[in-house]
Amino acid sequence: MTVLVLGGAGYIGSHTVDQLVNGGYDVAVVDNLVTGHTEAVNPAARLYVGDVRDKEFMRTVFTKENVEGVVHFAAFSVVPESMQDPLKYFDNNTAGMIHLLEVMNEFGVKNIVFSSTAATYGEPKQIPIKETDPQIPTNPYGESKLAMEKIMHWSDLAYGIKFVALRYFNVAGAKPDGSIGEDHNPETHLIPIILQVAEGKRDKLQIFGDDYPTPDGTNVRDYVHVLDLADAHILALKYLAAGNESNAFNLGSATGFSNLQILDAARQATGKEIPAEMAPRRPGDPSTLIASSDKAREILGWKPNYDDVEKIIGTAWTWHETHPDGYSSK
Ligand code: UFG
């Protein structure tokens, strides 16, 4: 029996594929390589290059592979881009989920673990955010993922497809040996951008907004290591395989770091100066996002190994130092 990982050549997907292979799972990967990288896929996994929205292609994959569970990462995830081009997000993310569920239903595959996001909550009503809190996204990316959660809810009732939605907060870091890591083009995320400044590939960091209602005025986010996220997917697969009900879990550290604190931690982790300047707010950014992950700890038995943001940044720095041009570095 095989775990099928959609988007397994991407950042979080490739780390999860690696953990699955190392955990003894048989793994197949689907990725259209629009943002993913062939080199990121553990060679023990079988890679099918194609698009989740292409039902004929997906039928060939489900025919060849004896799929027992699906882990679905294949999505666009850049908040500012989603503000400029919302239809791109509803097409790839939300419509992609509909096509996928149709094919899963045809083949009788009943379990799916899916990447949701803190962005489904929007501007939180309370901190830390609980799974039962209102989900009112402030950007189309979060809206596209919330729609995916709702589609899954109704598909569970109608077709018996069980799901776990994992609502990630801010993922960071890389496999500590530096063999796989984060490589987006263009890069938009805070920690890799800071590390590109440390590498000398950018002149300076621009910090988007210093007038938020936070202690230092910059946005506060909750960072979780990519390998801890990968572990949570494996626990969620086990949870579904044991016959449990569909569920949603926050994945974060319950600790918030402001953008200025992250800059400081990166200066410590790299020993570099890292020039930075203040810049205007970025549209769609909530002020503070911090997760309560008690539910994932209690029900899934999730125990994150990384609780130190400097160590998390340190693993990303190892990747950046060994791969200054990402996967094209030789
Ligand atoms: N930021 C800067 N300068 C930059 C880049 C980012 O100041 O050059 C700031 C952002 O404004 C924000 C913080 O750094 O305040 C984090 O921004 P990221 O783009 O790294 O991450 P986001 O919080 O916007 O979004 C990430 C994922 C989303 C996910 C969200 C949930 O990209 O998919 O976390 O918290 F939904």
Residues whose N, C-alpha, C, O or C-beta is under 5 A from the ligand:
A	BS01	UFG	S77 V79 T117 A118 A119 Y168 F169 N170 T188 H189 L190 I191 I193 Q206 I207 F208 N219 N259 R282 D285 L289
